[in-house]
Amino acid sequence: MFCRVIIPVIYTWTELGNIGIGGKISQMLEPAYLFIDGGHLRAHYGRTVREWFGSDGAIDFEKLKSKMGAFKLFYYDCIDDEPRRWEDEATGRARIARQRAMLDSIQEIVGAHVREGSMTGQKQRRQKEVDILLAVEMMNHAICKNMARAVLLAGDRDFRPVVESLVQMGTFVVVVGDKAHMSRELVKAADSSILFAFDDYFELSMPSFQADYPLPVSHQMGYNDGFFEGVAVAQGELDDGRIVTISAPDMYRAYVPTGDTRTAYTFDYKDARRLKLYIKLRFGEVNWMA
């Protein structure tokens, strides 16, 4: 009698991007299923990219599935079709149509499946049945040995029991979620975790948004404290004490020390205001000096 021994293989976000899609993933990884709490992903993606894009952006779910090395994707969400007090009828129909179009586009991806719940509540709208459905289907796939790895994109502590159960059953569980809104208990329960910040959400965005709102060109360089080329046009301090300097004139360049005082990140951009915005989105609030 022969038994197959499964050795979990975990790749970093960057490494997964370099593997490719389709046959390459199936050859290099044991089957991984990706389970997405749509409410968590939509809320934190939109909140994070809104200032940069000037809108809620749009997620490239095919890229997300590929990055996670997933053979199948299961997306759990609800359409909020309840009229809102500030909407007229046409605006409400357009909002609902956008939600439906997004779910339909996910369903069209090979290996992707959309699971819809319902919304409840009047003043405080919230999803109903979605979390339970996600947890039940994760458990069913683990019991049926359909997957060697489960990738859960969520952040709620309520998912901890199912994650702990899957780990005890021998399924390798990776939790993925927003860096600022991920339950510590959920991270501890899993085998591994990936936390998304602004640059990760940007990478997940549709190519049209990336092309229209490109990021600054970044490098890492040797750095002596206080050094910069050109003329300083702005200087500020991050919460952790690092001093950010923006210089000119040919191209605006921001210098952000890495923390060891010997190296710094540099970011080049044509617009000083947008460069300041990027520094805030990536590193946090900056106390800019007059």
Summary of the structure (lengths in Angstrom):
residues: 290
radius of gyration: 21.7
end to end distance: 75.2
largest distance: 75.2
contacts: 840
relative contact order: 0.12
helix: 39%
strand: 27%
